[in-house]
Amino acid sequence: MLSTNSSGSQTQITMGGTTIYFSYKTPIAIDWQGKMYVHQNDWSVTTGKHLNNIDGGSKEAKSNRLNDCQFSEILQLAKVG
């Protein structure tokens, strides 16, 4: 099953038990196998707001965000990147 939820520049797509979150057309987070993986903010203020909406934006949440290489690896493992 595929479901989408879009609000302006933020979109999420759910396929089976995996949800991918996008800022514009860029994947920025994935909920996969019961764990949330969030990319660090390498983009704009708007994307930063999207990231904070996803993980709460606390100091701890931000310290757990993944760099581009780490996040790309998770997308590959989930077979969505």
C-alpha angles and dihedrals in degrees: 000000000000124000130172135197118190131182113176107292096358121081135170127195124195121200114175106315096337124094122191119196121208134194103205100321097329122101108234104166141013132199102207131163091353096306130102117226115191128189119229114250107268093153139050140329089258092055088047088058090050091051091049090050089054101045103019095253096247120152089254093049091050091049089056095054117117129238119237096268094049093046093047089052091055091049089052092049090050087049094234102104 
